[in-house]
Amino acid sequence: MSEFDLVIRNADIATASDRMRCDIGVADGRIAALGVGLGPGAREIDAEGKLVLPGGIDSHCHIDQPSSDGVVTADDFYSGTVSAAFGGTTTVIPFAAQMKGDSLRDVVAAYHDAAGPKAVIDYAFHLILTDPTPEAMGQELPALIEDGVTSLKVYMTYDALKIDDRQMLTVLSEARRLGAMTMVHAENHDVIGWLTDKLLEGGLRAPKYHAVAHARIAESEAASRAIQLARLMDAPMLIVHVSAEEAASAIKDAQVKGLKIYGETCPQYLFLTADDLDRDGMDGAKFCCSPPPRDVAGQEAIWRGLKNGTFQVFSSDHAPYKFDETAKLKYGPASPFTKIANGVPGLELRLPLLFSEGVGKGRIDIHEFVALTATNAAKLYGLFPRKGTIAVGADADFVIWDTDRDVTVTYDMLHDAVGYTPYEGRRLKGWPETVFSRGRAVVENGVLNAERGSGAFLPCDRPEPARPTGDLQPEMDPARNWGFTPH
């Protein structure tokens, strides 16, 4: 009689902190045992010669979400989670997006309706908060946090989304009181607006001028200001999709001083540059995102930030807008850069890109890879240790990697609904081969084995409190820290 539903034999397991060779025994969707010579399983797989890693957590992706301009992402929860699974990601955390005037409760209810019947892997929600009314902050947000939506994102730019500094302080104050994590899109709206006006006045409309308008100083000023507001409130904050060395330096400086400031970056800031926005015709529109890719020196600064602990998470910021009149070119085949939908796809390639170019080329080690792509996100957003590690009692979310497989990226091999990839033609080494979600082999031999709606919603806990370290005293009473200290 089988002791386990599934046994992975001879697994070379790497987590954020450990490396071990043993068998993995799975029962009822969870890891029931780790050891040598485990008893029989109803199904057994020999992973000899392969690497077994925790399933990835993409904690910043846009799925089935309308933009502030009314453009809807190409991926719904089916195509988005299928694409994630084929890329080795077993948990996604997209955004239930409030537009001004919306009820937070209604927004989250609608997102549950969109996700529940379609997701093939597990998922949690962040909020996008654009209208912090007394009702939203005093009634709806506390109730949603109790229901497991414990993180929220705010914008410092975009006319339809941005909040001002006074509203930011309100949000941070309430997030601190309720034990929630605040994520911030940090760009100075007025700097971008001023530069945009000057460019358009000069007839400079091509996609490449998007990168000029979204100057590095707009990002670094906003990041620095957001950090000071968080300092005033003694509230945790994560600065998302950091692209520039100056913003990364502001985050690192805050961490050294003991502030509860965390950083996130994305593939586009390691593998694309502003030159990609200057491709022939309107092809540069495929690469327009905010903040934009920078230059080669900027790429190296982001790599350093991944290595030195500036960035705790590496997310895709998957924003799947088609390159046609429904999305990127909604305003015509010669749309000015101000009218191009912002965002690039990357959900499926997030892990292979970082594995090949980070681990494979010695920029980061395998433990840093796991921390950046899974474990730290689980800790920051209240999913650890259920997700983000390989340990007894955790969900059986893990991936068998073929570390020697050579892949040349083409869009035809991917599973999203976007129609293109910005990483076309890139050669990678190492690929997720077999992907398990709660013990189910959701991807095996290049085939999807998961039904629509088989993913589960994950209510997120509030992270355990701890005091920050460092020599900078908080401006207000001590609050909670978030599971690990930046280093």
C-alpha positions as CSV (number, residue, x, y, z in Angstrom):
1,M,0.0,0.0,0.0
2,S,1.3,3.5,-0.9
3,E,2.4,5.7,1.9
4,F,2.2,8.8,-0.3
5,D,0.2,10.1,-3.2
6,L,3.5,11.2,-4.9
7,V,7.2,10.6,-4.2
8,I,9.9,12.6,-6.0
9,R,13.0,10.4,-5.8
10,N,16.7,11.6,-5.7
11,A,15.7,15.3,-5.7
12,D,18.5,17.9,-5.6
13,I,16.5,20.4,-3.6
14,A,17.4,24.1,-3.2
15,T,15.6,26.5,-0.9
16,A,16.4,30.1,0.1
17,S,18.7,28.8,2.8
18,D,19.5,25.1,2.2
19,R,20.6,22.5,-0.3
20,M,19.8,18.8,0.2
21,R,19.5,15.5,-1.7
22,C,16.5,13.5,-0.6
23,D,13.1,12.2,-1.6
24,I,9.9,14.3,-1.3
25,G,6.8,12.6,-0.1
26,V,3.5,14.3,-0.9
27,A,0.1,13.5,0.7
28,D,-3.2,15.5,0.4
29,G,-1.5,18.2,-1.6
30,R,1.2,19.0,1.0
31,I,4.7,17.9,1.6
32,A,4.4,15.1,4.2
33,A,8.0,14.0,4.4
34,L,11.6,14.8,3.3
35,G,14.1,12.0,3.6
36,V,16.2,9.3,2.0
37,G,14.5,6.1,1.1
38,L,10.9,7.2,1.7
39,G,8.1,4.6,1.4
40,P,6.2,4.0,-1.8
41,G,4.0,6.5,-3.5
42,A,1.0,6.0,-5.7
43,R,3.1,7.8,-8.3
44,E,6.9,8.1,-8.3
45,I,9.2,10.3,-10.4
46,D,12.9,10.0,-10.5
47,A,14.5,13.5,-10.5
48,E,18.1,12.2,-10.7
49,G,20.2,14.9,-12.3
50,K,17.6,17.5,-12.1
51,L,17.2,20.5,-9.7
52,V,14.0,20.8,-7.6
53,L,13.0,24.3,-6.5
54,P,10.0,25.9,-4.8
55,G,7.3,27.0,-7.2
56,G,7.7,30.6,-8.1
57,I,5.5,33.4,-6.7
58,D,4.9,36.3,-9.1
59,S,3.7,38.9,-6.7
60,H,3.3,41.7,-9.2
61,C,1.3,40.8,-12.4
62,H,-1.7,42.3,-14.1
63,I,-4.3,39.8,-15.1
64,D,-7.9,40.5,-16.3
65,Q,-7.4,44.1,-15.3
66,P,-8.6,47.3,-17.1
67,S,-6.2,50.2,-17.3
68,S,-7.1,53.7,-16.3
69,D,-7.6,54.3,-20.1
70,G,-10.1,51.5,-20.4
71,V,-7.7,49.1,-22.1
72,V,-8.1,45.5,-20.8
73,T,-5.2,43.2,-20.5
74,A,-5.1,40.4,-23.1
75,D,-4.8,37.7,-20.4
76,D,-7.7,36.6,-18.3
77,F,-7.2,34.3,-15.3
78,Y,-7.1,31.2,-17.5
79,S,-4.4,32.3,-20.0
80,G,-2.5,34.2,-17.4
81,T,-2.3,31.3,-14.9
82,V,-1.6,28.8,-17.7
83,S,1.3,31.0,-18.8
84,A,2.6,31.3,-15.3
85,A,2.5,27.6,-14.7
86,F,4.5,26.8,-17.9
87,G,7.1,29.3,-16.6
88,G,7.5,27.5,-13.2
89,T,5.3,29.9,-11.2
90,T,2.7,28.2,-9.0
91,T,1.2,31.3,-7.3
92,V,0.3,34.7,-8.7
93,I,-0.8,37.8,-6.9
94,P,-2.5,40.2,-9.3
95,F,-4.4,43.4,-8.5
96,A,-8.1,44.1,-7.8
97,A,-8.1,47.6,-9.2
98,Q,-10.2,50.4,-7.8
99,M,-11.0,53.3,-10.1
100,K,-12.0,56.6,-8.5
101,G,-15.6,56.2,-7.3
102,D,-15.5,52.4,-7.0
103,S,-16.3,50.5,-3.9
104,L,-13.4,48.4,-2.7
105,R,-15.8,45.6,-1.7
106,D,-17.4,45.6,-5.2
107,V,-14.0,45.6,-6.9
108,V,-12.8,42.6,-4.9
109,A,-16.0,40.7,-5.4
110,A,-15.8,41.2,-9.1
111,Y,-12.2,40.0,-9.1
112,H,-13.2,36.8,-7.3
113,D,-15.8,36.2,-10.0
114,A,-13.2,36.7,-12.7
115,A,-10.6,34.4,-11.1
116,G,-12.6,31.6,-9.5
117,P,-13.9,29.8,-12.6
118,K,-10.6,30.2,-14.6
119,A,-7.4,30.0,-12.5
120,V,-5.4,26.8,-12.9
121,I,-2.9,27.6,-10.1
122,D,-3.3,29.3,-6.7
123,Y,-3.7,33.1,-6.4
124,A,-4.0,35.9,-3.9
125,F,-5.0,39.5,-4.4
126,H,-3.5,42.9,-3.9
127,L,-5.7,46.0,-4.0
128,I,-5.0,49.0,-6.2
129,L,-6.2,52.0,-4.1
130,T,-6.9,55.2,-6.0
131,D,-9.8,56.8,-4.0
132,P,-9.0,56.6,-0.2
133,T,-12.3,58.0,1.0
134,P,-13.3,57.8,4.7
135,E,-15.6,54.9,3.9
136,A,-13.0,53.0,1.9
137,M,-10.3,53.5,4.6
138,G,-12.5,53.2,7.7
139,Q,-14.9,50.4,6.7
140,E,-14.0,48.6,3.5
141,L,-10.2,48.3,3.8
142,P,-10.3,46.8,7.4
143,A,-12.9,44.2,6.3
144,L,-10.9,43.2,3.2
145,I,-7.7,42.8,5.3
146,E,-9.6,40.5,7.6
147,D,-10.6,38.5,4.6
148,G,-7.0,38.1,3.5
149,V,-6.3,40.9,1.1
150,T,-3.5,42.4,3.2
151,S,-1.5,44.4,0.6
152,L,-2.4,47.5,-1.4
153,K,-0.8,49.5,-4.2
154,V,-0.9,53.2,-4.7
155,Y,0.4,55.4,-7.5
156,M,2.3,58.7,-7.5
157,T,1.6,59.3,-11.2
158,Y,-1.1,58.8,-13.8
159,D,-4.0,61.3,-13.8
160,A,-6.7,58.7,-13.1
161,L,-4.7,56.8,-10.5
162,K,-2.4,59.0,-8.5
163,I,-2.9,60.1,-4.9
164,D,-1.3,63.1,-3.3
165,D,1.1,63.1,-0.3
166,R,-1.6,63.9,2.2
167,Q,-3.6,60.9,0.9
168,M,-0.4,58.8,1.0
169,L,0.0,59.6,4.7
170,T,-3.6,58.5,5.3
171,V,-3.0,55.3,3.5
172,L,0.3,54.6,5.3
173,S,-1.3,55.4,8.7
174,E,-4.2,53.0,8.1
175,A,-1.9,50.3,6.6
176,R,0.3,50.5,9.7
177,R,-2.6,50.3,12.1
178,L,-4.2,47.4,10.2
179,G,-0.9,45.5,9.6
180,A,-1.0,45.8,5.8
181,M,1.8,46.2,3.3
182,T,1.8,49.3,1.0
183,M,3.3,49.0,-2.5
184,V,4.1,52.3,-4.3
185,H,4.6,53.1,-8.0
186,A,7.1,55.9,-7.5
187,E,7.4,58.5,-10.3
188,N,7.1,62.3,-10.0
189,H,3.9,63.1,-11.9
190,D,4.8,66.8,-12.4
191,V,8.3,66.1,-13.7
192,I,6.9,63.6,-16.2
193,G,4.1,66.0,-17.2
194,W,6.4,68.9,-17.7
195,L,8.9,66.9,-19.9
196,T,6.0,65.4,-21.8
197,D,4.6,68.9,-22.7
198,K,8.0,70.1,-23.9
199,L,8.5,67.0,-26.0
200,L,5.1,67.2,-27.7
201,E,5.5,71.0,-28.2
202,G,8.6,70.1,-30.2
203,G,6.8,67.5,-32.3
204,L,8.6,64.6,-30.6
205,R,6.0,61.9,-30.5
206,A,7.7,58.6,-31.2
207,P,7.8,55.7,-28.6
208,K,11.4,56.4,-27.7
209,Y,10.4,59.7,-26.1
210,H,8.5,57.8,-23.5
211,A,11.8,57.0,-21.9
212,V,12.9,60.7,-22.1
213,A,9.7,61.9,-20.4
214,H,10.0,59.3,-17.6
215,A,13.4,60.5,-16.5
216,R,15.4,58.7,-13.9
217,I,15.1,61.8,-11.6
218,A,11.3,61.5,-11.7
219,E,11.7,58.0,-10.3
220,S,14.4,58.7,-7.7
221,E,12.7,61.9,-6.4
222,A,9.4,60.1,-5.9
223,A,11.0,57.0,-4.3
224,S,12.9,59.3,-1.9
225,R,9.7,61.2,-1.0
226,A,7.7,58.0,-0.5
227,I,10.4,56.7,1.8
228,Q,10.3,59.8,3.9
229,L,6.5,59.6,4.2
230,A,6.8,56.0,5.3
231,R,9.4,57.1,7.8
232,L,7.0,59.6,9.2
233,M,4.4,56.9,9.7
234,D,6.9,54.2,10.7
235,A,5.1,52.1,8.1
236,P,6.5,49.3,5.9
237,M,6.6,50.1,2.2
238,L,7.7,48.3,-0.9
239,I,8.8,50.4,-3.9
240,V,7.8,48.4,-7.0
241,H,9.4,47.9,-10.4
242,V,12.6,49.9,-9.7
243,S,14.5,50.7,-12.8
244,A,17.2,53.2,-11.9
245,E,20.3,53.2,-9.9
246,E,19.4,56.5,-8.1
247,A,16.1,55.0,-6.8
248,A,17.8,51.8,-5.8
249,S,20.3,53.8,-3.8
250,A,17.6,55.6,-2.0
251,I,16.0,52.3,-1.0
252,K,19.4,50.8,0.1
253,D,20.1,53.9,2.2
254,A,16.8,53.6,4.0
255,Q,17.4,49.9,4.7
256,V,20.8,50.6,6.1
257,K,19.3,53.1,8.4
258,G,16.7,50.5,9.7
259,L,13.6,51.7,7.9
260,K,11.1,49.0,6.8
261,I,11.6,49.7,3.1
262,Y,11.7,46.9,0.6
263,G,12.5,46.9,-3.1
264,E,11.2,45.1,-6.2
265,T,12.6,44.9,-9.7
266,C,11.6,43.2,-12.9
267,P,13.1,41.4,-16.0
268,Q,12.7,44.5,-18.3
269,Y,15.2,46.4,-16.2
270,L,17.8,43.6,-16.6
271,F,17.3,42.6,-20.2
272,L,15.8,45.6,-22.1
273,T,17.2,49.2,-22.6
274,A,15.8,52.5,-23.8
275,D,17.2,51.7,-27.2
276,D,14.5,49.1,-27.6
277,L,11.9,51.9,-27.6
278,D,13.7,53.3,-30.7
279,R,13.1,50.4,-33.0
280,D,11.7,50.9,-36.5
281,G,8.3,52.3,-37.0
282,M,6.0,51.8,-34.0
283,D,7.8,48.6,-32.9
284,G,9.2,50.6,-30.0
285,A,5.7,50.7,-28.5
286,K,6.1,47.0,-27.6
287,F,8.7,48.1,-25.0
288,C,6.9,51.1,-23.5
289,C,6.5,50.6,-19.7
290,S,6.7,52.8,-16.7
291,P,9.3,53.3,-15.5
292,P,11.0,52.6,-18.8
293,P,14.1,50.5,-19.3
294,R,17.3,52.5,-18.9
295,D,20.8,51.8,-20.3
296,V,23.4,49.1,-19.9
297,A,24.9,50.9,-16.8
298,G,21.4,50.9,-15.3
299,Q,21.1,47.2,-15.9
300,E,24.3,46.5,-14.0
301,A,23.1,48.7,-11.1
302,I,19.9,46.6,-10.9
303,W,22.0,43.4,-10.9
304,R,24.0,44.8,-8.0
305,G,20.8,45.5,-6.2
306,L,19.7,41.9,-6.6
307,K,23.0,40.7,-5.1
308,N,23.3,43.2,-2.2
309,G,19.8,42.9,-0.8
310,T,18.3,46.1,-2.1
311,F,15.6,44.1,-3.8
312,Q,13.7,41.5,-1.9
313,V,11.5,40.4,-4.8
314,F,11.8,39.9,-8.5
315,S,8.4,40.1,-10.2
316,S,7.3,40.2,-13.8
317,D,5.0,43.3,-13.7
318,H,3.3,41.3,-16.5
319,A,1.1,43.9,-18.3
320,P,-0.2,42.0,-21.3
321,Y,-1.3,44.6,-23.9
322,K,-1.7,43.5,-27.4
323,F,0.3,45.3,-30.1
324,D,-2.8,46.3,-32.1
325,E,-5.7,48.7,-32.1
326,T,-7.3,47.1,-29.0
327,A,-4.4,48.1,-26.7
328,K,-0.9,49.5,-27.6
329,L,-2.2,51.2,-30.7
330,K,-5.7,52.1,-29.5
331,Y,-5.2,55.7,-30.7
332,G,-4.0,54.8,-34.2
333,P,-0.9,53.3,-35.9
334,A,1.1,56.5,-35.2
335,S,-0.1,57.0,-31.6
336,P,2.0,59.5,-29.7
337,F,4.0,58.1,-26.8
338,T,1.6,59.5,-24.3
339,K,-1.2,57.3,-25.8
340,I,0.6,54.0,-25.8
341,A,-0.6,51.5,-23.2
342,N,2.2,51.1,-20.6
343,G,3.5,47.7,-19.9
344,V,5.3,44.6,-21.2
345,P,4.6,40.9,-20.9
346,G,6.9,38.6,-18.9
347,L,5.0,36.3,-16.6
348,E,6.2,33.0,-18.3
349,L,9.8,34.0,-18.8
350,R,10.5,35.7,-15.4
351,L,12.1,32.6,-13.9
352,P,13.9,31.2,-16.9
353,L,15.5,34.7,-17.6
354,L,16.8,35.1,-14.1
355,F,17.9,31.5,-13.8
356,S,19.9,31.6,-17.1
357,E,21.4,35.0,-16.8
358,G,21.6,35.2,-13.0
359,V,22.4,31.8,-11.6
360,G,23.9,30.4,-14.9
361,K,26.3,33.3,-15.3
362,G,27.2,33.6,-11.6
363,R,25.6,36.9,-10.8
364,I,23.5,35.4,-8.1
365,D,23.5,31.9,-6.4
366,I,20.7,29.4,-6.4
367,H,19.6,30.4,-2.8
368,E,19.3,34.0,-3.8
369,F,17.3,33.0,-6.9
370,V,14.8,31.1,-4.7
371,A,14.5,34.0,-2.2
372,L,14.0,36.6,-5.0
373,T,11.4,34.6,-7.0
374,A,9.5,32.8,-4.2
375,T,10.4,32.9,-0.5
376,N,10.6,36.6,0.1
377,A,7.3,37.3,-1.6
378,A,5.7,34.6,0.5
379,K,7.1,36.3,3.6
380,L,6.2,39.9,2.6
381,Y,2.7,39.0,1.7
382,G,1.7,36.6,4.4
383,L,1.9,33.3,2.6
384,F,4.9,31.8,4.3
385,P,5.5,28.9,5.1
386,R,2.6,27.5,3.2
387,K,4.1,28.9,0.0
388,G,7.6,29.8,-1.1
389,T,9.7,26.9,0.3
390,I,10.1,23.1,0.3
391,A,9.4,22.0,3.8
392,V,7.2,19.5,5.7
393,G,3.8,20.9,6.0
394,A,4.1,23.4,3.1
395,D,1.9,23.1,0.0
396,A,3.5,20.7,-2.5
397,D,4.4,23.5,-5.0
398,F,7.7,22.7,-6.6
399,V,9.3,22.6,-10.0
400,I,11.7,20.1,-11.5
401,W,14.2,22.1,-13.6
402,D,16.3,20.8,-16.5
403,T,19.4,23.0,-15.9
404,D,21.1,21.9,-19.1
405,R,18.3,22.6,-21.5
406,D,19.1,25.3,-24.1
407,V,16.1,27.4,-25.3
408,T,15.8,30.1,-27.9
409,V,12.8,32.2,-27.0
410,T,10.0,32.7,-29.6
411,Y,6.5,33.8,-28.9
412,D,5.1,30.6,-30.5
413,M,6.5,28.6,-27.5
414,L,4.7,30.8,-24.9
415,H,1.1,30.5,-23.5
416,D,-0.1,34.0,-22.9
417,A,-2.6,35.9,-25.1
418,V,-0.4,38.9,-25.9
419,G,0.9,38.1,-29.3
420,Y,4.5,39.0,-28.9
421,T,7.4,38.8,-26.4
422,P,10.0,41.5,-25.8
423,Y,12.5,38.7,-25.3
424,E,12.2,37.2,-28.8
425,G,15.3,35.4,-29.9
426,R,17.1,35.5,-26.5
427,R,19.0,32.3,-25.8
428,L,18.6,30.8,-22.3
429,K,20.0,27.8,-20.5
430,G,17.8,26.1,-17.9
431,W,14.1,25.5,-18.1
432,P,11.2,24.4,-15.8
433,E,10.3,20.9,-16.9
434,T,7.6,19.6,-14.6
435,V,5.5,21.9,-12.4
436,F,3.6,20.8,-9.3
437,S,0.8,22.8,-7.7
438,R,-0.4,21.3,-4.4
439,G,0.9,17.9,-5.6
440,R,-0.7,18.1,-9.0
441,A,1.5,17.9,-12.0
442,V,0.0,20.9,-13.7
443,V,2.6,21.0,-16.4
444,E,4.4,17.8,-17.6
445,N,6.1,16.9,-20.9
446,G,5.0,20.3,-22.3
447,V,1.3,19.6,-21.6
448,L,-1.1,21.3,-19.3
449,N,-2.8,18.9,-16.9
450,A,-5.0,21.3,-14.9
451,E,-8.6,22.2,-15.2
452,R,-10.1,25.7,-15.3
453,G,-11.0,26.8,-11.8
454,S,-8.7,24.3,-10.1
455,G,-6.6,27.0,-8.6
456,A,-7.5,28.2,-5.1
457,F,-7.8,31.7,-3.6
458,L,-5.2,32.2,-0.8
459,P,-6.2,34.5,2.0
460,C,-3.0,36.2,3.1
461,D,-2.0,36.5,6.8
462,R,-0.5,39.6,8.4
463,P,3.3,39.0,8.7
464,E,4.7,38.4,12.1
465,P,5.8,41.6,13.9
466,A,9.5,42.3,14.6
467,R,11.5,45.4,15.3
468,P,13.6,46.9,12.5
469,T,17.3,47.3,13.1
470,G,19.6,50.3,12.4
471,D,20.5,53.6,13.9
472,L,17.7,55.8,12.5
473,Q,14.9,56.1,15.1
474,P,11.3,56.1,13.8
475,E,9.4,59.3,13.8
476,M,6.3,57.7,15.5
477,D,5.6,54.9,17.8
478,P,7.2,51.5,17.0
479,A,5.2,49.4,14.6
480,R,5.6,45.9,13.2
481,N,8.3,44.7,10.8
482,W,7.6,42.1,8.1
483,G,9.3,38.8,8.7
484,F,12.9,39.5,7.7
485,T,15.3,42.4,8.0
486,P,16.8,43.9,4.8
487,H,20.5,43.3,4.6
